[in-house]
Amino acid sequence: MLKALADNGFVTPTDIQSRVIPTLLDGYTDCIGLAHTGTGKTAAFGLPLLDKIDVGLPATQALILAPTRELGQQIAGQLELFSTYQKGLNILAVYGGAPIQNQLKALKRPQHVIIATPGRLIDLIKRKAVELEQVQMVVLDEADEMLNMGFKEELDQILSFTPKEKMTWLFSATMPKEIKRIVHQYMSAPFEVKVDAHQSMNTNIEHLYALVQHKHKMEALTRFIDVEPDLKGVVFCRTKRDTQHLAEELLKMGYKADALHGDLNQPQRDRVMKRFKEHALQVLIATDVAARGIDVNELTHVFHYSLPDDSAYYTHRSGRTARAGREGQSIAFITQREKHKIDALERQLGVSFAPIAVPHADQIAAVHTERWAQKVLRSSARKVSDPEILQLAEVMFGGLTKEELIAKFLAFELEKFNRVSTHNLNDTTPAKPKRKRKFSDDRGNKPYKSKFKKKRSFNGPPRKRRKKK
């Protein structure tokens, strides 16, 4: 494993790795690791886990549970990387959405380590394709997310099939009440490590925010894409519907974009991720849950089309960029009234956000002109093989000066690039104070006010209004 780590450029452990690995290597203990995504948790539990596997024992000795298929695939990929030189070690990832027959076939061969999503593992257990009687280590990765996705009963059922005498390693960003229940029920005197959110933030990420009105967010996004031709990014939306809508609109405008959300089946998700990794897509529009496990080192930007409610999700989102020592930008689109959310993130995560202006149309035109001119200069004049064609062009353009000819060519080129409006998208208007609402009922309806005032006497009911004759 040390050779595999050296081959892949691992030099200095992260905070959670330096605190967890020595303890898990030395003894037989349960462990709780509280840390956000992107802090190196996979290596923190993966390296000790692989070290404890007995390759000579043809049985499943370690089980890793993950909330999503993408995260399961990522964990499997990392473990295979770490175990490059461990001969005879079998690692298998099983998850829903993929053909179960292929997984059943793979399970006929002893798998030392199984990485699984809870739902698919239950199916395989019911088919008696998986035996967990000899499991020595169970890892619950992103346990809070599994509970948020409704896997509480599945987790209890799966853990009931494992031996009582085993090591349980739980990794989570937060510690809600249900996680504490799992700790009390299934763990014994666990060793606990908590990585502070301030320390877990990647210092190579530049945190920025752009003040734009909600109706201008899509155009603001396209301007950032246009002004950075080499941009490769992920855009996070709050809902599956917003994700799909934004991707479709960008496609109509000619951008290389696609959506990744929970309504896609596994072949569709795999196809989208393959295109993204092969640079056939420039931007990926994703929900928070669907983006779990996205591991692309070349990401330059992360856009927050809408900010998450939980700072842990912001850490997870922004951590998709600036990987493998690279630098990256995390840009949030906010309205004036959402400025307080940026202030809260600064306090909670210990990072500084700087304002960034949405690029103006002139900036985008300048960038496009420069790239077009460089492309023209690099092209070879020898491609015009017929001298008569060249002569015809000289006759047609001969009456123009050099300046006029360049201006016409440039206007023709920029006309193809006319999707950018010229108005300023930066919202500089101060936020309006919230109006104090008058009394209303539970449904938000204002009380009915009669235009006739009912006069009440001190001793009886309201006086009846006299009818006009």
C-alpha positions as CSV (number, residue, x, y, z in Angstrom):
1,M,0.0,0.0,0.0
2,L,2.8,2.4,0.7
3,K,4.2,1.8,-2.8
4,A,0.7,2.5,-4.2
5,L,0.3,5.7,-2.2
6,A,3.8,6.9,-3.4
7,D,2.9,6.1,-7.0
8,N,-0.2,8.3,-6.8
9,G,1.4,11.3,-5.1
10,F,0.1,10.9,-1.6
11,V,2.6,12.6,0.7
12,T,1.0,14.4,3.7
13,P,-2.1,13.0,5.4
14,T,-5.1,15.1,6.1
15,D,-6.2,15.9,9.6
16,I,-8.7,13.1,9.9
17,Q,-6.2,10.6,8.3
18,S,-3.4,11.4,10.7
19,R,-5.7,11.1,13.7
20,V,-7.7,8.0,12.6
21,I,-5.3,5.7,10.7
22,P,-2.8,5.0,13.6
23,T,-5.5,4.1,16.0
24,L,-7.4,1.8,13.6
25,L,-4.1,0.1,12.6
26,D,-3.0,-0.5,16.2
27,G,-6.1,-2.0,17.8
28,Y,-9.5,-3.6,17.6
29,T,-11.8,-0.7,18.2
30,D,-15.0,1.0,17.1
31,C,-14.6,4.5,15.6
32,I,-16.7,7.6,15.0
33,G,-15.3,10.1,12.5
34,L,-17.1,13.4,12.3
35,A,-15.9,15.2,9.1
36,H,-17.3,16.8,6.0
37,T,-17.0,15.3,2.5
38,G,-13.7,16.0,0.9
39,T,-11.5,15.7,4.0
40,G,-10.0,12.4,3.0
41,K,-12.3,10.0,4.9
42,T,-12.0,7.2,2.3
43,A,-8.3,6.8,3.0
44,A,-8.9,7.3,6.7
45,F,-10.9,4.1,6.9
46,G,-9.8,2.4,3.7
47,L,-6.1,2.0,4.4
48,P,-6.6,0.3,7.9
49,L,-9.4,-1.8,6.5
50,L,-7.3,-3.1,3.6
51,D,-4.4,-3.7,6.0
52,K,-6.6,-6.0,8.1
53,I,-7.9,-8.2,5.3
54,D,-6.7,-11.8,5.2
55,V,-6.4,-12.6,1.5
56,G,-6.1,-16.3,2.3
57,L,-9.6,-16.3,3.8
58,P,-12.2,-16.7,1.0
59,A,-15.0,-14.8,2.7
60,T,-16.4,-11.2,2.9
61,Q,-14.5,-9.6,5.8
62,A,-15.4,-6.0,5.3
63,L,-18.7,-4.3,4.4
64,I,-18.9,-0.6,3.5
65,L,-22.3,1.0,3.2
66,A,-22.7,4.3,1.2
67,P,-25.9,6.4,0.5
68,T,-25.5,6.6,-3.3
69,R,-24.2,4.7,-6.3
70,E,-21.7,7.4,-7.2
71,L,-20.1,7.4,-3.8
72,G,-20.0,3.6,-3.7
73,Q,-18.2,3.6,-7.1
74,Q,-15.8,6.3,-5.9
75,I,-14.9,4.3,-2.7
76,A,-14.4,1.1,-4.7
77,G,-12.1,3.0,-7.1
78,Q,-10.0,4.4,-4.2
79,L,-9.7,1.1,-2.5
80,E,-8.6,-0.6,-5.8
81,L,-6.0,2.2,-6.2
82,F,-4.7,1.6,-2.7
83,S,-4.5,-2.2,-3.2
84,T,-2.8,-2.2,-6.6
85,Y,0.0,-4.4,-5.3
86,Q,-2.1,-6.6,-3.0
87,K,-2.4,-9.7,-5.0
88,G,-5.6,-11.8,-4.6
89,L,-7.6,-9.1,-3.0
90,N,-11.2,-8.9,-4.3
91,I,-13.3,-5.7,-4.1
92,L,-16.8,-5.4,-5.4
93,A,-19.3,-2.5,-5.5
94,V,-23.0,-3.3,-5.7
95,Y,-25.8,-0.8,-6.1
96,G,-29.3,-0.3,-7.4
97,G,-30.0,0.7,-11.0
98,A,-27.4,-1.7,-12.4
99,P,-28.2,-5.2,-13.7
100,I,-28.5,-7.4,-10.6
101,Q,-27.5,-10.5,-12.7
102,N,-24.0,-9.2,-13.2
103,Q,-23.6,-8.6,-9.5
104,L,-25.0,-12.1,-8.7
105,K,-22.4,-13.6,-11.0
106,A,-19.6,-11.6,-9.4
107,L,-20.7,-12.6,-5.9
108,K,-20.2,-16.3,-6.8
109,R,-16.5,-15.6,-6.4
110,P,-15.4,-14.7,-2.8
111,Q,-15.3,-10.9,-2.4
112,H,-13.1,-9.8,0.5
113,V,-14.6,-6.3,0.5
114,I,-18.1,-5.3,-0.5
115,I,-19.2,-1.7,-1.0
116,A,-23.0,-1.4,-1.2
117,T,-26.0,0.9,-1.2
118,P,-28.5,-0.3,1.5
119,G,-31.4,-1.1,-0.8
120,R,-29.4,-3.3,-3.3
121,L,-27.6,-5.1,-0.4
122,I,-31.0,-6.1,1.1
123,D,-32.1,-7.6,-2.3
124,L,-28.8,-9.6,-2.5
125,I,-29.2,-10.8,1.1
126,K,-32.8,-12.0,0.3
127,R,-31.5,-13.9,-2.7
128,K,-28.8,-15.5,-0.4
129,A,-26.1,-14.1,-2.7
130,V,-24.2,-12.4,0.2
131,E,-23.1,-13.9,3.4
132,L,-22.0,-11.6,6.2
133,E,-21.3,-14.1,9.0
134,Q,-17.6,-13.6,8.8
135,V,-17.6,-9.8,8.4
136,Q,-15.0,-8.2,10.8
137,M,-15.4,-4.6,9.8
138,V,-18.5,-2.5,8.9
139,V,-18.1,1.0,7.7
140,L,-21.1,3.4,7.6
141,D,-19.9,6.2,5.3
142,E,-21.9,9.4,5.3
143,A,-24.3,7.9,7.8
144,D,-26.3,11.1,8.2
145,E,-27.1,11.2,4.5
146,M,-28.2,7.5,4.5
147,L,-30.7,8.4,7.2
148,N,-31.8,11.5,5.4
149,M,-32.6,9.3,2.4
150,G,-34.8,7.0,4.5
151,F,-32.5,4.0,5.0
152,K,-33.1,3.7,8.7
153,E,-34.9,0.3,8.6
154,E,-32.5,-1.0,6.0
155,L,-29.5,-0.2,8.1
156,D,-31.0,-2.0,11.1
157,Q,-31.8,-5.0,9.0
158,I,-28.3,-5.2,7.4
159,L,-26.5,-4.8,10.8
160,S,-28.7,-7.6,12.2
161,F,-27.1,-10.0,9.7
162,T,-23.5,-9.1,10.8
163,P,-21.7,-10.7,13.8
164,K,-22.0,-9.0,17.2
165,E,-18.2,-9.2,17.5
166,K,-17.0,-6.8,14.8
167,M,-15.6,-3.4,14.4
168,T,-18.0,-0.7,13.4
169,W,-16.6,2.5,11.9
170,L,-19.1,5.3,11.4
171,F,-18.3,8.5,9.4
172,S,-20.7,11.4,9.2
173,A,-20.8,15.1,8.7
174,T,-23.3,15.6,11.5
175,M,-24.5,13.8,14.6
176,P,-28.3,13.8,14.6
177,K,-30.4,11.9,17.1
178,E,-30.7,8.8,14.9
179,I,-26.9,8.6,14.5
180,K,-26.6,8.6,18.3
181,R,-29.1,5.7,18.4
182,I,-26.9,3.7,16.1
183,V,-23.9,4.5,18.2
184,H,-25.5,3.3,21.4
185,Q,-27.1,0.2,19.8
186,Y,-24.3,-1.1,17.7
187,M,-21.0,0.3,19.0
188,S,-18.9,-0.2,22.1
189,A,-16.7,2.5,23.6
190,P,-15.9,4.0,20.1
191,F,-12.9,6.1,19.5
192,E,-14.1,9.5,18.3
193,V,-12.5,12.0,16.0
194,K,-14.0,15.3,15.1
195,V,-12.5,17.5,12.4
196,D,-13.5,21.1,12.7
197,A,-15.3,22.6,9.7
198,H,-12.8,25.4,9.6
199,Q,-9.9,22.9,9.2
200,S,-11.8,20.8,6.6
201,M,-12.1,23.6,4.0
202,N,-9.7,23.4,1.1
203,T,-7.5,26.5,1.2
204,N,-7.1,26.4,-2.6
205,I,-10.7,27.3,-3.1
206,E,-11.7,30.9,-3.7
207,H,-15.1,31.6,-2.3
208,L,-17.1,34.3,-4.2
209,Y,-20.6,35.6,-4.5
210,A,-22.4,37.5,-7.2
211,L,-25.4,39.7,-6.4
212,V,-28.1,39.1,-9.1
213,Q,-31.8,39.1,-9.2
214,H,-33.4,35.7,-9.4
215,K,-34.7,36.2,-12.9
216,H,-31.2,36.9,-14.2
217,K,-29.4,33.9,-12.6
218,M,-29.4,31.8,-15.8
219,E,-27.9,34.6,-17.9
220,A,-25.4,35.3,-15.2
221,L,-24.3,31.7,-15.3
222,T,-23.9,31.8,-19.1
223,R,-21.8,34.9,-18.9
224,F,-19.3,33.2,-16.5
225,I,-19.2,30.3,-18.9
226,D,-18.6,32.5,-21.9
227,V,-15.8,34.6,-20.3
228,E,-13.9,31.4,-19.2
229,P,-13.7,29.2,-22.4
230,D,-11.7,26.6,-20.5
231,L,-14.2,26.4,-17.6
232,K,-15.3,23.0,-16.4
233,G,-17.8,23.1,-13.6
234,V,-20.7,21.7,-11.6
235,V,-23.8,23.8,-11.0
236,F,-25.8,22.9,-7.9
237,C,-29.6,23.4,-7.8
238,R,-32.0,22.7,-5.0
239,T,-34.5,20.5,-6.7
240,K,-34.6,17.8,-9.5
241,R,-37.0,20.0,-11.4
242,D,-34.8,23.0,-11.3
243,T,-31.8,20.9,-12.3
244,Q,-33.5,19.4,-15.4
245,H,-35.0,22.8,-16.5
246,L,-31.7,24.6,-16.3
247,A,-29.9,21.9,-18.2
248,E,-32.5,21.9,-21.0
249,E,-32.4,25.7,-21.3
250,L,-28.6,25.7,-21.5
251,L,-28.7,23.0,-24.2
252,K,-31.2,25.1,-26.3
253,M,-28.7,27.9,-26.1
254,G,-25.9,25.7,-27.4
255,Y,-24.0,25.0,-24.2
256,K,-22.5,21.6,-23.6
257,A,-24.5,20.8,-20.5
258,D,-26.5,17.9,-18.9
259,A,-28.4,17.1,-15.7
260,L,-27.6,14.6,-12.9
261,H,-30.5,13.9,-10.5
262,G,-32.3,11.2,-8.7
263,D,-34.9,10.5,-11.5
264,L,-32.3,9.2,-13.9
265,N,-31.7,5.5,-14.0
266,Q,-28.2,4.0,-13.6
267,P,-27.3,3.7,-17.3
268,Q,-28.4,7.3,-17.8
269,R,-26.3,8.5,-14.9
270,D,-23.3,6.5,-16.0
271,R,-23.6,8.0,-19.5
272,V,-23.8,11.6,-18.2
273,M,-20.8,11.1,-16.0
274,K,-18.8,9.4,-18.8
275,R,-19.5,12.4,-21.1
276,F,-18.5,14.8,-18.3
277,K,-15.2,13.0,-17.6
278,E,-14.4,12.8,-21.3
279,H,-14.9,16.5,-21.7
280,A,-17.9,16.1,-24.0
281,L,-19.8,18.3,-21.4
282,Q,-18.6,21.6,-20.1
283,V,-21.0,22.0,-17.2
284,L,-22.9,19.4,-15.1
285,I,-26.2,20.6,-13.4
286,A,-26.7,18.5,-10.3
287,T,-28.7,18.1,-7.1
288,D,-26.8,17.7,-3.8
289,V,-27.6,14.0,-3.3
290,A,-26.9,13.1,-7.0
291,A,-23.5,14.8,-6.8
292,R,-22.3,12.6,-3.9
293,G,-19.3,10.7,-5.2
294,I,-18.5,13.0,-8.2
295,D,-14.7,12.8,-8.3
296,V,-13.3,14.8,-11.3
297,N,-9.9,16.4,-10.7
298,E,-10.1,18.9,-13.5
299,L,-13.1,20.9,-12.1
300,T,-12.3,24.7,-12.2
301,H,-15.6,26.0,-10.9
302,V,-18.5,25.2,-8.7
303,F,-21.7,27.3,-9.0
304,H,-24.4,27.5,-6.4
305,Y,-27.5,28.4,-8.4
306,S,-29.2,28.4,-5.0
307,L,-27.4,28.2,-1.6
308,P,-28.0,25.1,0.5
309,D,-29.6,25.5,4.0
310,D,-26.9,23.5,5.7
311,S,-23.3,24.6,5.7
312,A,-22.2,20.9,5.5
313,Y,-23.7,20.9,2.0
314,Y,-21.8,24.0,1.0
315,T,-18.6,22.3,2.1
316,H,-19.4,19.2,0.1
317,R,-20.3,21.3,-3.0
318,S,-17.3,23.5,-3.0
319,G,-15.0,20.6,-2.3
320,R,-15.7,19.2,-5.8
321,T,-13.2,21.7,-7.1
322,A,-9.5,22.4,-6.3
323,R,-8.6,18.7,-6.1
324,A,-5.2,17.2,-6.4
325,G,-3.4,20.4,-5.5
326,R,-5.3,22.5,-8.1
327,E,-7.0,25.8,-7.5
328,G,-10.7,26.5,-8.0
329,Q,-13.6,28.9,-7.6
330,S,-16.8,28.5,-5.7
331,I,-19.4,31.1,-6.9
332,A,-22.8,31.6,-5.2
333,F,-25.6,33.5,-7.0
334,I,-27.5,35.4,-4.3
335,T,-30.1,38.2,-4.1
336,Q,-29.7,41.2,-1.9
337,R,-31.9,39.6,0.7
338,E,-29.7,36.5,0.8
339,K,-26.6,38.3,1.8
340,H,-27.1,37.2,5.4
341,K,-26.5,33.6,4.3
342,I,-23.0,34.5,3.1
343,D,-22.3,36.1,6.5
344,A,-23.5,32.9,8.3
345,L,-21.3,30.7,6.1
346,E,-18.3,32.9,6.9
347,R,-18.9,32.5,10.6
348,Q,-19.7,28.8,10.5
349,L,-16.9,27.7,8.2
350,G,-14.2,30.3,8.9
351,V,-13.8,31.3,5.3
352,S,-13.9,34.7,3.6
353,F,-16.3,35.4,0.7
354,A,-15.4,38.1,-1.8
355,P,-17.9,39.8,-4.2
356,I,-17.5,39.1,-7.9
357,A,-19.1,41.1,-10.7
358,V,-21.1,39.3,-13.4
359,P,-19.0,39.7,-16.6
360,H,-20.3,42.5,-18.9
361,A,-21.1,41.8,-22.6
362,D,-18.0,43.8,-23.6
363,Q,-15.7,41.5,-21.6
364,I,-17.2,38.4,-23.2
365,A,-16.8,40.0,-26.7
366,A,-13.2,40.8,-26.0
367,V,-12.4,37.2,-24.9
368,H,-14.2,35.7,-27.9
369,T,-12.4,38.1,-30.3
370,E,-9.0,37.2,-28.9
371,R,-9.7,33.5,-29.2
372,W,-11.1,33.9,-32.7
373,A,-8.1,36.0,-33.8
374,Q,-5.6,33.4,-32.4
375,K,-7.5,30.7,-34.3
376,V,-7.2,32.7,-37.5
377,L,-3.5,33.3,-37.0
378,R,-2.8,29.6,-36.4
379,S,-4.7,28.6,-39.5
380,S,-2.6,27.9,-42.7
381,A,-3.1,29.9,-45.9
382,R,-2.0,26.9,-47.9
383,K,-5.4,25.3,-47.4
384,V,-6.7,27.5,-50.3
385,S,-5.4,25.3,-53.1
386,D,-7.3,26.9,-56.0
387,P,-5.7,30.3,-56.9
388,E,-8.8,31.3,-58.8
389,I,-10.8,31.3,-55.5
390,L,-8.2,33.4,-53.8
391,Q,-8.2,35.8,-56.8
392,L,-12.0,36.1,-56.6
393,A,-11.8,37.0,-52.9
394,E,-9.2,39.6,-53.6
395,V,-11.4,41.2,-56.3
396,M,-14.4,41.1,-53.9
397,F,-12.5,42.7,-51.0
398,G,-10.1,44.8,-52.9
399,G,-12.0,48.0,-52.5
400,L,-11.9,47.8,-48.7
401,T,-9.1,49.2,-46.5
402,K,-7.4,46.8,-44.0
403,E,-9.4,48.4,-41.1
404,E,-12.7,48.1,-42.9
405,L,-12.0,44.4,-43.8
406,I,-11.1,43.5,-40.2
407,A,-14.2,45.4,-38.9
408,K,-16.5,43.5,-41.2
409,F,-15.0,40.1,-40.4
410,L,-15.2,40.8,-36.7
411,A,-18.8,42.0,-36.9
412,F,-19.7,38.8,-38.8
413,E,-18.0,36.6,-36.2
414,L,-19.6,38.4,-33.2
415,E,-23.0,38.2,-34.9
416,K,-22.8,34.5,-34.4
417,F,-22.2,35.1,-30.7
418,N,-25.3,37.3,-30.1
419,R,-26.8,35.3,-27.2
420,V,-25.3,37.8,-24.7
421,S,-27.5,40.8,-23.8
422,T,-25.8,44.1,-23.2
423,H,-27.5,45.2,-19.9
424,N,-25.7,45.0,-16.5
425,L,-26.8,42.0,-14.4
426,N,-25.1,43.1,-11.2
427,D,-27.8,44.0,-8.6
428,T,-26.6,47.1,-6.8
429,T,-30.0,48.1,-5.4
430,P,-30.1,47.9,-1.6
431,A,-32.4,45.2,-0.1
432,K,-35.8,46.5,0.8
433,P,-36.7,46.0,4.5
434,K,-39.3,43.4,5.1
435,R,-42.8,44.9,5.5
436,K,-44.4,44.2,8.8
437,R,-47.4,42.1,8.2
438,K,-50.7,42.8,10.0
439,F,-52.5,40.2,12.0
440,S,-53.5,37.2,9.8
441,D,-54.9,33.8,10.4
442,D,-53.0,30.5,10.1
443,R,-53.5,30.4,6.3
444,G,-52.1,33.9,5.8
445,N,-55.6,35.5,5.2
446,K,-56.1,38.9,6.5
447,P,-59.2,39.3,8.7
448,Y,-62.3,40.5,7.1
449,K,-63.2,44.1,7.9
450,S,-66.7,45.2,7.4
451,K,-67.2,48.7,6.1
452,F,-70.0,49.0,8.7
453,K,-68.9,49.5,12.2
454,K,-71.0,47.5,14.7
455,K,-71.9,49.6,17.7
456,R,-72.0,47.6,20.9
457,S,-73.8,48.7,24.0
458,F,-72.3,47.9,27.4
459,N,-75.3,45.8,28.5
460,G,-76.3,43.8,25.5
461,P,-75.8,42.6,21.9
462,P,-75.0,44.9,19.0
463,R,-77.7,47.2,18.0
464,K,-79.6,46.3,14.8
465,R,-79.0,48.6,11.9
466,R,-82.2,50.5,11.0
467,K,-83.5,49.8,7.5
468,K,-83.9,52.8,5.3
469,K,-87.5,53.5,4.2
